[in-house]
Amino acid sequence: MRTLVLCIIILVCLLLTGCFYRPVEYCELDSYRKIIMTGETERLHAVTDIKSETLFWESSDETVITADAEGNLFGVSPGNAVVTVSTAAGHEKECFVTVVAEIPENLILFIGDGMGFEQIKAAGMYKNGSEGTLSFESLDFANTMTTYSASSRVTDSAASATAMATGRKVTNGVISMAIPGKRNDLESIVETLSALGKKTGLVTTCFITHATPAGFGAHTDSRFNVREIAADYLSGSRPNILFGGGENGLSPVESEAAGYHTVTDKAGFIGLVQDSFDYYSAQFGTYHLPYMYDDPDTYPQLSMMTEKALELLETSPNGFFLMIEGGRIDQAGHDNDIARNIFEVIEFEDAIDSALAWMSGRDDTVIIVTADHETGGLKVLANNGPGVLPDVSWSTDYHTSKEVPVLCTGSEENIIFGEFDNTHIHDLIADFYK
């Protein structure tokens, strides 16, 4: 009897305090970051678990942007601001907003596969004698980026490329399909921008159907379905430029039949010029391009492929999107091979320099430099001066969950400020052009 009475008392107290019906409050925004034009109005939507909850909107800098009670954002002047929505109970959610004065015609995305901060440091020490000396480290704006996938805190290239190309997290090994989810194709930024009339291109030192370019131009439940990836390139997304290693699902005969002017050697590549073709494919050898450390001359280097891609795309009347991957940085990392790793990072720098030289004097292009993940758990132990390999250690022969760099130039505003995840690469590009 005493137990029953005690239970009734406890129940009444719980009811009086509202423990059974008071929901746990939260606040969620439909956009984590957003780019808007000066003078335009955008609206952020917020959801809480109390439908009648009053929301409070606040901008961190009202000289850049203001926010009204409904979440309407008014562009005032170019710059950055954090818009915070909060509930009466004090639960908050932030959205990083950049206001820009104009939209760039062209966007070039460089991805150093497996390139973390230590890989960059080691390359700078070897090339110039000290860290912080690679040219792209001095780009206008810099940040760090998280890379986890839907299935693991340690991503693979397929999931990370998908995140950057579509803005969605997927399971490792998946190429731009909603897995987990309904397994539908996820529209990539290549497809989005092609539909807007922009030309597009994919360039890599790996074979062209490898995971990173595939994330931007194909849809399949496995990165190893190279035939499906090739078919998606030729009859689906149809990038105007496909430069990389050959075979592995794609043959010169098939690309020619699909309307791609195709070359397979360096001489043919050098001879490519703007002509009656809209589509170009360069398929070198039967696998990845050789390491720069071993054979820098048989096939075009990444910097040469970058120059040629820009030459072929620059007359696009509606601008272009170009993804350029230094893919073999990752493979040298898997092998814990510091010499080949450094040489690939230096060639990646040369490719970026080629794009910067092309961009000189232009105000219509944004360049973003990042990585899909870090490989090898590299740690630089000692600098031994220019031309001498630094002392290093490796903690794994696989990828790690370390944050990676993301840098940009060509925009007068810092479009990569605040917390940054690989999905935001897609979001900021989509916000520019939607």
N, C-alpha and C positions, 0 to 999 in steps of 0.2 A: 504493500500500500504506500509506504513511504517513497519507494522508488517511482511509483506512478505519479504521485504528487510532485516529486522533484522534476520529472520529465515534463509535466504540464507547466510548471513554473518556467523551466528553461525555454519551452516552446513559446510561451507568451512573451518572454523577454526578447526572443529572436524576432518575433512578429513586430513587436513595438519598435525595435531598432531597424526594421526594414531589411534584415539580412536575407530574407527569402525572395524579395522582389526588387531589390536595388541592383541594377546591372553594373557590371564593371565598365566604367567609362573609358572610352578611347577616342582618338581623333585620327582620321586618315584622309590624306589628300590624293586626288587622282593624278597628280603630277609631282614628281620629286624635283625636277628642274625644268626650266622653260626659257626659251629665247623669244623675246617679242620685239617688235619694231617701235621706234620712237613715235609717240603719238597714237599708237593703236591701243585697243582695249582687248584684254584677254580675261577669261574667267577661270578661276580654280574652284573645283568642287570639293567639298569636305563632307565626310560622313562620320557620324558618331553613333553609339549604340542607344542614345536617347534621341528620338526623332525630333522632339520639341526643344532640344538643347540650343541655347543661344551661342552663336559662335562669334569670336572676336578676331578681327584681322588686323595685322600690324606689319608695316614695312620697316626694315632696319635703316633705310635711307630714303626719305621721301623726296630728296632732290633727284633721285633716280626714278623712283616708282612709288605710286600710292595705291592703297587697297581700301575699297569701301566695305560696308557691312555684309555685302553679298559675295565678296571674294572677287570682285571685278578689279583688274589690275590696269592702271593707267600709266602708259609710258610717258615719262617726263623728259629724261635726257639719258644718253648712253651711259652705261655703267652697270654695276652689280648691286643687288639687294637681296636680303633674305626675307621672304614673306612668311610670317608665322600665323597659323590659325590655332586658337586655343578655346577650350571649353570653360564654362563657369567653374568647374572643378579644378582647372589648372592644367589639364592634359593638352599637350601641344604637338604640332607637326609643322615641319619647316619645308619650304620649297625655295630652291636657289634659282633666282631669276636674273637673266642678263638682258639688258635693253641695248639693241644695236641700231645704228643709224641706217645701215644698208645691208643687203644680203649678198654674200659672195657668189659669183658665177660658178666658180670651180672649187672643188674640195679634194685634197690629196691626203690620203690616210696611209701612213707608214706603220707597219707592224713588224717589230723585231721579235720573231718567234723565240721564246725562251730567254729573252733579254731582260735581266733585272738590273738593279743599280750596281751590283758588284761587277757584272759583265762590262758595263760601261766604264766603271772605274779602272778595271784591268786594261781595257783597250786604250784608255787615255794615258795610262802609265807607260805602256809599251810604245805607243806612237809618239807621245810628246814629253814623256818623263814625269808627268804629274797627273793626278786625277782632276776631274772637272774641266778637261780641256778639249773634249770632242765638240765639234761645232754646234751640233744640235742641242747640247746642254745649255746653250746661251739663247735659245729661242725665247720669245717675249714672255710667255707664261708657262708655268710648270705646276704640276700637282702629282699626287700619287693615286693609284687606282686599285680597287679590289677586283678579284678575278674568279671567285668561287662559282661553282656550277649548281644546278638544281639537285645534283646527286652527291656532291662532295665539296668539301672546302678546298680540295686540290682539283682544279679543272684540267681538262685536256684541251687541245687546240680546237677540236670540233665545237665543243660547248662554248668556249670563249669566243671563237669567231662568230658563232650564232648569236651570242649576246650582243656583240658589237654590230652585227649586221641587221638584227631584227628587234633588239631591245628586250628580248625574252630569255630567261634562264631555261636551259634544257639539261637533260641527262648527258653525262660524258659519252662521247662517241656519236652523238646525234647531230645531223646537219639540218638546221633550220626547219625542224618539224616540232609541233607542240607535244613533246614527250618530256615530262609527264603532261597529260592533257588529252585532247581528242585526236591527236596524231595528224592534224591538218597542217598543211604547208604554212609556214610563217613568212610573210612578205619581207624580203630583204631590201636593204637600202638601194641596192643595184636595181631591183625591180621597180621600186618607188620612183627613183630618179629617171629611169628609162621611160617610164610612163609620162613623165613631165617633159620629155624631149631632150634630156641630157644624154650625152654619150658616156659610156662607162668602160672601165678597164680593170683587169686583174693581172698582176705581175708577181712572180715568185721565183725563188731559186730552187724550190722543190718542184716535183712534177705538178703539172697544172691542176690535176684533180685531187691534190692533197687537201688536208682538212681545212686550212685557213682560207684559201681561195674558194673552196667548195661552200663554206658557210655563207659567202656573199653571193654565190651564183647557182646554188642547187638546193634540193630538198630530198633527204633520204634518212631512214632510221639508223644507218650505219655509215661512218666515214669510209669504210672499206668497200662500199658499193660504187666502185669507180666508174663502171659502165653507166649506172644511173646518173652519176654526177656529170659525166661527159654529155649524156643525152640532154640533161637539163640545161647545160651551157648552150648547146647547139640549137635546141628547139624551144627552150623556155626563156631563161633570163637574157640570153644572147648578149653578153658583154661585147663591146666593139673591139676590145683588146684582150687577147689570151696569150701571155708570154710565160714560158716556164719549161720545165723538163717534159720529155715526151712519153708517149705510150701510156700505160696504166689507165686504160679505158678509152683513150682518145687517139685516133690515128689521123695522119695527114689526109688520107683519102676521105675520111668522114668529114673533117672540117672543111675541106674544099667543096665537097658535095653540099654542105650546109651554107655555102656562100662566104666562107672565110678565105681570104688570100693567105696561103700558108707557106711558111719557110721552115727549113729544118737545119740550116747551118749558119755560121756567122756571116759568110759572104752574102747569102741571101737576105739575112737580117739587115745588114748595113745598107743594102740596096732598097729597102722598103721606103716608099715615098707616098705622100698623099696623092691618090689618084681616084679612079672611079669606084674603088672599094670602100665600103663602110666598116668592114670587119676584117681583122687581121689576127692570125694565129702563128706563133713561133713555138715550135715543139722541138727541143734540143735533146738528142740522145734518147735513152730508154729509161731514165730514172731521174733522180735529182741532178742538178748541175754540180760539177765537181767543186770541192772546197777551194777557195781562193789560195789557201796554203799549198795545195797540191798542183793545181792547174788553172791559172787565171786567164788563159789565153784561148783555149780551144773554142769556147762558147762566149757569147757576150756576158760581161759582168752585170751585176744588178744596176750599177750606175748607168751603163750603156742602155740597158732595157728601159730604165726610167726616162732617159733623154729621148729615146725613140717613141715611147708611148706618149710623151708630152707633145712631140712633134706631130704625131698623128691625130691627137685629140684637140689641139689648141684652136683649130678653126671651127669647132662645134658652135653653132649659132646660139645655143642655149646653155653653153658651158658643159662641164663634165665632172664625173666622180672617178677617181683612180685609187685603187688599193694596191700598195706595193709591199711585199713581204720579204724580209730577210729570213728565209726559212731554215737555213742550215746552222744558224746560231744555236737553235734548239738541239739539233742532232749532235753537234760537238759537245753540248752540255750533257746530253745523255751518255756520251762516251767519256765524260770528264776530261776532255782534251782541250787544255787551255790555249794552246797555240792556234788550233783551227778555230776555236771560239773567238779569239781576239781578231784574227784575220777577217772573219765574217762580220763582226761588229764594225770594223774599220771600213769594209766595203759598204755596209749599210749606211754609215756616215757619208761615204762618197755619193751614194744614191740620193740622200737627202740634200747634200750640197748641190747636186745637179738640178734638183727641183728648185732650190733656193735661187740658183743662178738664173734659171728660166723665169722665175717669178720676179726677179729684180725689176723695179720700175712699174710693176703692175699693182693694182689695188683691188683686184677682183677674185683673189684666191686665198683660201685658208689651207694651211698645212698642219696636220696633227700627227704627232709621233708618239707611239706607245708600244706595248708588248702584250701578247696574249696571256703570258704567265712567265714565271722564272723557272729555269731548269737547272738542276744539279745542286742547289743549295750552296752556290759558290761563295767563298769568303776570301778576300784578298788579304794576305798576311804581311807582305813586304813589297815595297816598290824597289826594283833593281835598276831603274833608269831607262831611258829611251833605247829601243832596240833589243832589250833584254826582257824575257818573260818574267812577270812578277811571281813571287811565291804565293801559292793559293792552296786552299783546301776545299774539298767537296763533301757534302753530307749525304748525297743520294745520287742515283743515276736516273731519277725521274723528276717530275715537276714538283714544285713546292707551292705553298699558299702565300708566299711573300707578296706584298703589294709591289706593283710595277710603276715605272714613271709614265706620265702622260704630259706632253708638251705641245704648244701650238704657237703659230705666228700667222700674220696676215690679217688678223682681225684687230681693230682698235680697242676691243674690249676683251677682258679675260673670260672667255666662254667656258673655261674649265675650273672656275673657282669653287670652293666648298667641297664637301664630301663627294667622292667620285667613284663610280662603279663602272665596269665594262659595258653594262647596258646603256649607260649615259652617252657613249660614243654614238650609238644609233639615235638616241633621243635628241641630241643637239643638232645632228645633221638633219633629221626629220623636221625639227622645229625651224631650221633655216628655210627649208624648201616646201613645206606643206602648204 
